[in-house]
């Protein structure tokens, strides 16, 4: 077998052949804007943002549908609700912007529903863990012999002290109340979302720390309740 392998003629080494790097042209959407263009872009951004936020508020708190066992009627009701949203948005903008706003808000609603479901699972797991440990005696009330017996039987561990047990009992009540609220919202298909995310809201509430200004150029101390947004020139640089 070894002789047969040695008799096979191997391929000769021809060295390394250098290959040129990738060639191409990077095309960006950056364009120069005039002050009049920036004013128009700001007005368009304000208008579309107002439409998107209004539609998102409607989606986040949907009206309860009439319960029925007819699947066709349910699909028709959802279709009518979607058509009403698109008709209202198209009247204020265009069909293309209406489709974009509806798609973005529906995607955000689905993401919020998924996060809500995961939050419920996490709350139930935390409640079950605390209840399991609260059912066991604390370490300061167990003798060394009892501790050895419990360790040998592989019983769940209790909390270290009575003070810690008391704090966990308070936390258990808080988690149960939170689970009740989240479960009620989940059953009613209600989600709580923030336009732009919590990070943007935190920056909006602390403009001095973030070294930002609002639309009127005022700092957070004297600023009206208006969300800050980038200028049209910044939007043109980023390609949006």
Buried (B, 14 or more C-beta within 10 A) or exposed (E): EEEEEEEEEEEEEEEEEEEEEEEEEEEEEEEEBEEEBBEEBBEEBEEBBEBBBBBBEBBBEEEEEEEEEEEEEBEEBEEEBEEEBBEBBBEBBEEEBBEBBBEEBBEBBEEBBEEBEEBBEEBEEBBEEBEEBBEBBBBEEBEEEEEEEBEEEEEEBBBEEEEBBEEBEEEBEEBEEBBEEBBEBBEEBBBEBEEBEEEBEEBBEEBEEBEBBBBEEEEBEEBEEEEBBBBBBEBBBEEE
